[in-house]
Amino acid sequence: MDPTPAQPRGLGSGEFAMVEPSPRAAVVASLAGTLSRAVALGDGEAALVVHEAIGRLLGLEPEARASSRR
């Protein structure tokens, strides 16, 4: 019987470890797609609403974003 390694084989060059995203990360990713579609369709109001939702999920209040643009 061959010995088993103490640790699994490491990742090679160009390989990435698969990690299950958090529920919040999944929602943000979905909203990012929705934001892209709203912009592509020219719906600026929808894009602003989705942008604000993403900001809130990431913990940055809309006022903080607005003041950082000045």
N, C-alpha and C positions, 0 to 999 in steps of 0.2 A: 504494500500500500504506500503510495506517495505521500509525503508530508504536505499538509495544507499551510498556506502562508498565514502569518499572524494578522496581516492586514490585506485588504483587497488591493488588486492592481490599481495603481494611480492613473489619473487621466493623462492621456497622451496630448501631444501638441494639437491644438485646434479642437479638443473635446471639451464639452461643458457638462457640469454636473446638473442633473435634472432635479429641480426643486419645485414642489407644489406651491403655486402662488397663494397668498392669503386671499380671503374673500374680498377684502377691500381692494387689493391690487387687481383682482379680476374685474371688479366694478369700474375702477378707474380706467382699465384697458378698454372696456366696453364703451365707456363714455368718450374716450379718446377717438374711437372709431366713429361715434355719433357726431362728435365735434368736427371731424374731417368731412363727413358727409354734409353737415349743415353748411360749412364753408364752401364746399364744392357746389352746392345748390344755390349759393348766394343768400342764404337765410341768416343774416347777421344777428337778428334777435335771438333765434334759437342757439346760435353759436355762443352768444354772450351768456345765456342761461346755463348751457352745458359747461362753459368755461368756469362760471362761478361755482357750479356743483363740484367740479373737479377740485377747485381750490379749497372748498370747504372740506372735502374728503381728505385732502392732504394736510389740513390743519391751518391753512392760511386764509384769514378773513379777507373779504373783498376790499375793505378799507386799506388794509396793509398792502395789497397789490396795487391799488390806485396810487397810494403815496409813494411807492417804490418806482413808479414810472416818471415821477417829476424830477 
